[in-house]
Amino acid sequence: MEKVQSYINDHKARFLEELLELLRLPSISADPAHQASVTATAHRVADFLREAGADAVEVIATPGHPIVYGEKLISPELPTVLVYGHYDVQPPDPLDLWESGPFDPVIKPTPLHPDGAIFARGSSDDKGQMFMHIKAFEAMQANGALPCNIKFMIEGEEEVGSDHLGDFCAAERDKLACDVILISDTSIIANDVPSLTVGLRGLSYMEVTVTGPNRDLHSGVYGGAVANPINILCKMIASLQDEHNRITIPGFYEDVAVLSDAEREAMNQAPFDAAEYRNALDIAAVHGETGYTTLERVSIRPTLDVNGIWGGYTGEGAKTVLPSKASAKISMRLVPNQQSDKITALFTEHIKAIAPASVKVEVRAHHGGEPAVTPTDTPEYLAAHKAMEKTFGKAPIPKREGGSIPIVALFEEVLGVKSVLMGFGLDSDAIHSPNEHYGLFNFYKGIATIPYFFEYYAALKR
């Protein structure tokens, strides 16, 4: 292990330059205009795997974007770790809020990253974190120190719902057979407070379109006599939460897992500075479901949020129009025992039921995923715990996250194995937002920690 860590230190500059190269590729999976860039990114990831020493590297076509696969199988007597990550990224919009180009990575210090952070789309989610595994593998392989079999499955559709990953996993069970799945697509509490993610929320992502008249109308001639779809849609959305910020969809809370007072108390022992939280977001007060703390609201409680809303005239100047249509995209984060298909159906039924007769409503389900909770007494979790304790100098705190990685539940269902969520980002990394960034500390700490996971996992599995 000393040789592995020495190799990492000696090659830090090259590792960073290679990551910057990857970040310059605009692999936006949601935008068909970037299809060629997404495919080019897949092939560059495959190149990096080959250069690191992986065998059987493939760029595998799917009905959507390709999946990159590679492996290094040492012995059937050793445990096998499947590393999952994704090379696709979110759209960078709104572009005018970026301080530098989203695909022109810049390194500069921040208050949380005095040694520098990489500002670029995908730096934290998930190119930077995925790339840590390739470099950690390279360091182990170059020094004859790989203690487990390793497989890589790096996809290009995570940011659009991983629509084709389930079919791929079902068709390639033998290829993907493993003992554990290792994922770095989550965060730690702080750079001096390591943590391991033990729970994720699920997701139901919807689009609603409200249609009124058959064309845009003059708001003076028709206003007051014809329903305005924007007004109607806003009223409908407002009614989806009550004065206590509880979701009003009938049956929505029916399956929500309720934590004990002891579990809630333990969760709230995690370090959290409310004033710092507000100041970082430039808000005067927090907001959420009555009766729950901020830490609980972003982890163990379901949510409903409007992610985008549009309709009518939004250009420069004035145009007095009564629009024909208005639309909104709405996401619901789900907690253990809730099922995305059921919530999607409940939402669809309710939103149609509350629409007045003066408009027509169309509801479209984009994608969903199930919540997941991972145990903390397994060899894989204990190996991750020991690895983080080794490199951070203190034991990591188990925590639940508010985000969703739908494939965690999918992997357990299709491949029959648990996942370890050992991420190194920070919640302040602005993922999915302008000025996304990833600390150099975090990037290098991840590369240094991952080999210890392999070492400890191999020992615990003997």
Helices and strands as residue ranges (DSSP letters): H 2-10, H 12-23, G 32-34, H 35-52, E 55-60, E 67-72, E 80-86, G 95-97, E 106-108, E 117-119, H 127-142, E 149-155, G 158-160, H 165-171, H 173-176, E 180-183, E 187-188, E 195-200, E 202-211, E 217-218, H 219-222, H 229-238, H 261-267, H 274-281, H 294-297, E 303-311, E 321-322, E 325-334, H 340-353, E 360-369, E 372-373, H 379-392, E 397-400, H 407-414, E 419-421, E 425-426, G 427-429, E 437-439, H 440-460
